[in-house]
Amino acid sequence: MAGRNLNDSVPSFLVKNINKKLKKGSRILLLGLSFKENVGDIRNSKSIELVKSLKKKNLL
């Protein structure tokens, strides 16, 4: 359960820290996403959650 909680908190941790480190008005260029090798199903992918959070903050 602790591992799941850690994984679930990673996107918000990254967005918070990216937002702090970027110069005002800067944006991110996202070139790709990954989840699991040779798996077409991306449900529950934290990469997708990260993208949504970055877009919400207008960082992407």
Contacts in CASP RR format, 6 or more apart in sequence:
PFRMAT RR
TARGET T0000
AUTHOR 0000-0000-0000
METHOD contacts of the structure
MODEL  1
MAGRNLNDSVPSFLVKNINKKLKKGSRILLLGLSFKENVGDIRNSKSIEL
VKSLKKKNLL
7 46 0 8 1.000
8 46 0 8 1.000
10 46 0 8 1.000
10 50 0 8 1.000
11 46 0 8 1.000
11 49 0 8 1.000
11 50 0 8 1.000
11 53 0 8 1.000
12 53 0 8 1.000
14 50 0 8 1.000
15 50 0 8 1.000
15 53 0 8 1.000
15 54 0 8 1.000
15 57 0 8 1.000
15 59 0 8 1.000
18 28 0 8 1.000
18 54 0 8 1.000
18 59 0 8 1.000
19 57 0 8 1.000
19 59 0 8 1.000
22 28 0 8 1.000
22 59 0 8 1.000
26 59 0 8 1.000
27 58 0 8 1.000
27 59 0 8 1.000
27 60 0 8 1.000
28 54 0 8 1.000
28 59 0 8 1.000
28 60 0 8 1.000
30 51 0 8 1.000
30 54 0 8 1.000
30 60 0 8 1.000
33 42 0 8 1.000
33 45 0 8 1.000
33 47 0 8 1.000
33 48 0 8 1.000
33 51 0 8 1.000
34 47 0 8 1.000
35 42 0 8 1.000
35 45 0 8 1.000
35 47 0 8 1.000
42 48 0 8 1.000
51 60 0 8 1.000
54 60 0 8 1.000
END
